[in-house]
Amino acid sequence: MDKEFILSQFETIEKKVEKLIAICKSLEKTNLELRNKIGKLEEDLQSKVLTENSYTEERTLIRSKIDNLLVKLKQVENIGEN
């Protein structure tokens, strides 16, 4: 084989390898960005879950207080009927 042909082939391979390296670096950067975005979304979701749990607890407490007040009103109503 001709020496220039071999050198040309090596240059072609080198350019392809450099292109692959650039693609890998780009994909690594994208991967990191996506992992960071996932982390942020998980934090947001956890915050919303905590808020929803707090809301549910508050709602349960309010419901309990209302039920207690209704029982007391019923007792007062029953006393008034006697």
MODELLER restraints for C-alpha pairs under 7 A, 6 or more apart:
rsr = mdl.restraints
at = mdl.atoms
